[in-house]
């Protein structure tokens, strides 16, 4: 994912849905926009496992693979522009 590791990024990811959606509308990056439009539980999971993680290589890819089929398919459809 394209989000950085700043405390602001983490705060926005963990914020209420309305705040995250407002932030999503202000970014041109499709990955950021997608993540910010996800349910708070998904965003918080990303912040905890990727941003606050141990710096593990490919942490974002590992996180994505561990998501539900619904979340992964939405990413494919909305970010990659492919049919599932």
C-alpha positions in Angstrom: 0.0 0.0 0.0 1.1 3.5 -0.5 0.4 4.9 3.0 3.4 6.1 5.0 4.3 5.5 8.6 3.5 8.9 10.0 1.4 9.3 13.1 -1.0 11.3 11.0 -1.5 8.4 8.6 -2.2 6.1 11.6 -4.6 8.6 13.1 -6.6 8.9 9.9 -6.7 5.2 9.4 -8.1 4.7 12.9 -10.5 7.6 12.7 -14.3 7.3 12.3 -15.6 6.4 8.9 -16.6 9.9 8.0 -13.1 11.3 8.6 -11.5 8.5 6.6 -13.9 9.0 3.7 -13.2 12.7 3.7 -9.5 12.0 3.5 -10.1 9.4 0.7 -11.9 12.1 -1.4 -8.7 14.3 -1.2 -6.2 11.8 -2.5 -5.5 10.8 -6.0 -3.7 7.6 -5.1 -6.0 4.7 -5.8 -4.5 2.4 -3.1 -4.8 5.1 -0.4 -8.4 6.0 -1.5 -9.4 2.3 -1.4 -7.9 1.7 2.0 -9.5 4.9 3.5 -12.9 3.7 2.2 -12.7 0.4 4.0 -14.5 -0.4 7.2 -12.7 0.9 10.3 -11.8 -2.6 11.4 -9.9 -3.2 8.1 -8.2 0.2 8.3 -7.2 -0.4 12.0 -5.9 -3.8 11.1 -3.7 -2.3 8.4 -2.4 0.3 10.8 -1.6 -2.3 13.5 -0.1 -5.0 11.2 1.7 -2.9 8.6 2.4 0.6 10.0 3.0 -0.5 13.5 4.5 -3.9 12.5 8.0 -5.1 12.9 9.1 -3.7 9.6 8.8 -7.1 8.0 9.5 -7.1 4.3 6.3 -7.3 2.3 4.1 -6.6 5.3 1.5 -5.0 3.2 1.3 -7.9 0.9 1.1 -10.4 3.8 -1.7 -8.2 5.3 -3.7 -8.3 2.1 -3.4 -12.0 1.7 -4.8 -12.4 5.2 -7.9 -10.4 4.5 -11.3 -11.8 3.7 -12.1 -12.8 0.2 -14.5 -9.9 0.0 -11.8 -7.3 0.9 -9.3 -8.8 -1.5 -11.8 -8.9 -4.4 -12.8 -5.2 -3.7 -9.1 -4.3 -4.0 -8.7 -6.2 -7.3 -11.8 -4.5 -8.7 -11.4 -1.0 -7.3 -7.6 -0.6 -7.5 -6.4 -2.9 -10.1 -9.5 -2.5 -12.3 -9.8 -6.2 -13.0 -12.9 -8.4 -12.7 -13.0 -11.0 -10.0 
